[in-house]
Structure formats: C-alpha cells, structure tokens
Amino acid sequence: MTQESKKQLYRDPQNGKVAGVCAGLATYFGWEPWLVRVMVASGILLGMGWFVVIYIAGWFILDKKPKQSKSFNSGGNSNTNNAYTNSNNQAVDDESIKVKAKIWQAGEPPKQAFHDIKRKFTKLEGQLRTMERYVTSPEFSLSREINKL
C-alpha cells in the first residue's frame, strides 16, 4: 500500500480556527476548510446540537497533525527528495501544485497555480543559465584539465 493511498484523519490546529477539527476534515476529504466550517456552523445554527458534541469529541479524540520537517546534514543540504539544491545551496522545491477544478476542492485556483509554476520555471532557468555559464567558461576547462592529471 502506498503512502498516498493511506489517508489519516488528524486535527490541524495550525490551519484551524478553534481546535483544527474542521481543517483536519477538510484536508482528509480534499475540500476547502471554509466549506467545512460553514457546514458545521450551519448545522449548529439550524438546531442540530449533535454537531457540537461531534466537534468536541473530535477535539479530544483526534491526534494533532504531525509536523513535516526537513532534516539537514552538516553540509546544509536537504536529505529529502522534495528539494534539489544547486551549488549555492538554494533549494528548488519539487512539490506538485494542486489545481482545483471545483470551488469546494482544496488546492490553488488555476490562475494562481500558473503564476506559481511560472515562478518555479523562471528560478530553474536562472540556475540553468548559471550552470551553462560555468560549463562554457575557461575556469571549467582548466579545472577539467587539472583533474585529468
């Protein structure tokens, strides 16, 4: 079973308003957190008191979402597969950008996703130009000849 197919339900207090139960449910189902909050608030206002009971139970029963931290070695380079580093130790994220098709789905609007992708490609192009400048320089040729000795 792959890691992506195994979903866990957590509460997400960092992205939540009260305890992160709605934010955790939104992440689990792939919805926007505001939509889950509106549904819970509507249920409470329409007299369905069991929404409050379920929310409080979720607050106490669900574990907090674990923090995803990157580990670094002594050289300062990331050991994870989510980033590539160039010679200046500038990380380029390899994370995928989720584009939402419907308004209630989680992810970025298409226009914002396009700008994010364009920004990443511009950054990668700058790094590629720096590498090409080095490879075509006399310094690279001299270094290569010295290494052949």
C-alpha positions in Angstrom: 0.0 0.0 0.0 1.5 3.3 -1.0 1.8 6.3 1.3 -0.6 8.5 -0.6 -3.4 5.9 -0.6 -3.3 5.6 3.2 -5.1 8.7 4.5 -5.1 9.6 8.2 -7.6 11.8 9.9 -6.0 14.4 12.1 -7.0 17.7 13.5 -5.0 20.6 12.2 -4.7 23.3 14.8 -2.2 25.3 12.8 -4.7 25.8 10.0 -7.7 25.7 12.2 -9.7 28.4 14.0 -10.7 26.8 17.3 -9.1 23.3 17.5 -8.5 22.4 13.9 -11.2 19.7 13.6 -12.8 21.4 10.6 -9.4 21.9 9.0 -8.5 18.3 9.5 -11.8 17.1 8.0 -11.2 19.4 5.0 -7.7 18.0 4.5 -9.0 14.4 4.7 -11.8 14.9 2.2 -9.9 17.3 -0.1 -12.2 20.2 0.5 -11.6 23.8 1.4 -11.6 24.5 5.1 -14.1 27.4 4.9 -16.7 25.0 3.3 -16.5 22.5 6.3 -16.7 25.5 8.7 -19.8 26.8 7.0 -21.4 23.3 7.1 -20.7 22.9 10.8 -21.8 26.4 11.7 -25.0 25.9 9.6 -25.7 22.6 11.4 -25.2 24.3 14.8 -27.4 27.3 13.9 -30.1 25.1 12.5 -30.5 23.4 15.8 -28.5 20.2 15.3 -26.8 20.2 18.6 -25.0 16.9 17.9 -22.6 18.9 15.7 -21.3 20.5 18.8 -20.9 17.1 20.5 -19.1 15.6 17.5 -16.8 18.6 17.2 -15.8 18.4 20.9 -15.4 14.6 20.6 -13.2 15.2 17.6 -11.2 17.8 19.5 -10.4 15.2 22.2 -10.2 12.0 20.1 -8.2 13.1 17.0 -4.5 13.4 17.2 -2.7 16.6 16.1 -1.4 16.6 12.6 2.3 15.7 12.8 4.7 18.4 11.7 6.6 17.6 8.5 10.2 18.8 9.0 13.1 18.5 6.7 16.3 17.1 8.1 19.6 18.7 7.2 23.1 17.2 7.3 26.3 19.1 8.3 26.8 20.4 4.8 23.4 22.2 4.8 21.9 20.2 2.0 18.5 18.7 2.4 18.3 14.9 2.7 14.7 14.7 1.5 13.5 14.0 -2.0 11.3 17.1 -2.1 14.1 19.6 -2.9 17.0 19.8 -5.2 20.0 22.0 -4.4 22.4 23.8 -6.6 26.0 24.8 -6.0 24.8 27.9 -3.9 22.6 25.6 -1.7 19.5 27.3 -2.9 16.6 24.8 -2.7 14.2 24.4 -5.6 11.0 22.7 -4.4 9.9 19.6 -6.3 6.4 19.6 -4.8 3.4 19.3 -7.0 0.9 22.1 -7.3 -2.7 21.0 -6.8 -5.1 22.9 -9.1 -8.7 22.8 -8.0 -11.4 22.2 -10.6 -14.4 23.0 -8.4 -14.7 25.8 -5.8 -15.1 23.4 -2.8 -12.0 21.4 -3.6 -8.7 22.1 -1.9 -5.9 23.5 -4.0 -5.0 26.6 -5.8 -7.1 28.4 -8.4 -5.8 27.8 -11.9 -4.5 31.4 -12.3 -2.5 31.3 -9.1 -1.1 27.8 -10.0 0.0 29.2 -13.3 1.9 32.0 -11.7 3.5 29.6 -9.2 4.6 27.3 -12.0 5.9 30.2 -14.0 7.9 31.4 -10.9 9.4 28.0 -10.4 10.4 27.7 -14.1 12.0 31.2 -14.0 14.0 30.2 -11.0 15.1 26.9 -12.6 16.0 28.8 -15.8 18.2 31.1 -13.8 20.0 28.2 -12.3 20.4 26.5 -15.7 21.9 29.7 -17.1 24.4 29.8 -14.2 25.4 26.2 -14.9 25.8 26.9 -18.6 27.9 30.0 -17.9 30.2 27.9 -15.7 30.5 25.0 -18.1 31.4 27.2 -21.1 33.9 29.3 -19.1 37.7 28.9 -19.2 37.6 28.1 -15.5 35.7 24.9 -16.2 38.1 23.8 -18.9 41.1 24.5 -16.7 39.6 22.6 -13.8 38.8 19.6 -16.1 42.4 19.5 -17.4 43.8 19.7 -13.9 41.5 16.8 -12.8 42.8 14.7 -15.7 46.4 14.8 -14.4 
